[in-house]
Amino acid sequence: ARRTERDTQEKKTKDREKLRLKGKTEQESVAIKAALQDDGLQANERSLIFELAAEKARKDAKDVVLDEAANILGDEVDLINAHNKLALRAVSGMMRKSVNTGQ
């Protein structure tokens, strides 16, 4: 039972890695893999190339959760601006919440 759990967990990890490296060049994917592995060196002993590649990969990675949160907030602002009654309910709801929690 434990072996099958480990096998499924390893399969999920490999699938996630494939998705993360999808669309990357061979050099970028090697740099990302190397940056994520523990090499046993101190921070000042490592080559800066791998750290820069990892930082670039993190910056270039698409943050799906952040994008979705921004879309939800934008939709809420559009709704509040378009409907005065909804805006009043939202503001009064926030006021009640802050009075109940003491903020």
Buried (B, 14 or more C-beta within 10 A) or exposed (E): EEEEEEEEEEEEEEEEBEEBBEEBEEEBBBBBBBBEEEEEEEEEEEEEEBEEBBEBBEEEEEEEEEEEEEEEEEEEEEEBEEEEEEBEEBEEEEEEEEEEEEE
